């Protein structure tokens, strides 16, 4: 199963642990997980332990426009620059779409 998780809440919100555990559980079960960080979700890029999302096996994308708006100048190597346009064009390819705001 392919799962897309959209995260627009900040990395210190209560959602972080839920996103973390959901990602860990889904990837451990063999599912493909893509996290898309947008809005305040791009601040996950600044949280040192957020790299574990990639280590679990998830692909981590972030909205470059949101990052620029919020002053996130340099993304870590474990995250890929993307756009909301990309999200809109590929959302239908996933079996499940979850959003955390």
C-alpha positions in Angstrom: 0.0 0.0 0.0 1.2 3.5 -0.8 0.5 6.1 1.9 1.0 9.9 1.6 1.2 11.8 4.8 0.8 15.6 4.5 2.2 17.5 7.5 1.4 21.2 8.0 1.7 21.3 11.8 4.9 22.3 13.5 7.4 19.7 14.6 6.8 20.3 18.3 3.0 19.9 18.1 1.4 16.8 19.5 1.2 15.4 16.0 4.9 14.7 15.8 4.8 11.5 17.9 1.8 10.3 15.9 3.5 11.0 12.6 6.6 9.3 13.8 4.9 6.2 15.1 2.6 5.9 12.1 5.6 6.2 9.8 7.6 3.6 11.7 4.7 1.1 11.9 3.7 1.5 8.2 7.3 1.2 6.9 8.0 -1.8 9.2 4.9 -3.5 7.7 6.3 -3.0 4.2 4.2 -0.1 3.1 5.5 2.7 1.0 5.3 6.0 2.9 5.8 9.5 1.6 5.8 12.4 3.9 5.1 15.9 2.4 6.0 18.8 4.7 4.2 22.0 3.9 3.4 25.2 5.8 4.7 25.0 9.4 5.5 21.3 8.7 8.8 22.5 7.0 10.1 23.2 10.4 10.5 19.4 10.7 13.6 20.0 8.6 15.1 21.8 11.6 14.3 19.2 14.2 17.5 17.0 14.6 15.7 13.8 15.3 13.3 14.1 12.4 15.9 12.3 10.2 14.6 9.1 11.8 11.6 9.4 9.5 13.9 8.8 6.5 15.8 6.0 8.4 12.5 4.2 8.9 12.2 4.0 5.1 9.9 6.9 4.3 10.6 9.4 1.5 10.5 12.9 2.9 9.5 15.8 0.6 9.0 19.4 1.5 7.5 22.4 -0.1 10.4 24.7 -1.1 8.0 27.7 -1.2 6.9 27.1 2.4 10.5 26.7 3.5 11.5 30.0 1.8 8.6 31.8 3.4 9.6 30.6 6.8 13.3 31.3 6.5 14.4 27.7 6.3 17.4 28.3 4.1 19.1 24.9 4.1 17.4 21.6 4.1 19.1 18.5 5.4 20.2 15.8 3.0 17.5 13.4 4.0 14.7 15.6 2.6 13.9 16.4 -1.0 12.8 19.8 -2.3 9.3 19.7 -3.9 6.2 21.8 -4.4 2.5 21.9 -3.8 2.1 21.4 -7.5 3.9 18.1 -7.3 1.6 17.1 -4.5 -1.5 18.0 -6.5 -0.2 16.0 -9.5 0.7 12.8 -7.6 -1.8 12.6 -4.8 -4.1 10.2 -6.7 -1.2 7.7 -7.0 -1.6 6.8 -3.3 -4.0 4.4 -1.7 -4.3 6.5 1.5 -3.8 10.2 2.1 -3.5 11.4 5.7 -3.2 15.0 6.8 -1.9 16.4 10.1 -2.5 20.1 10.8 
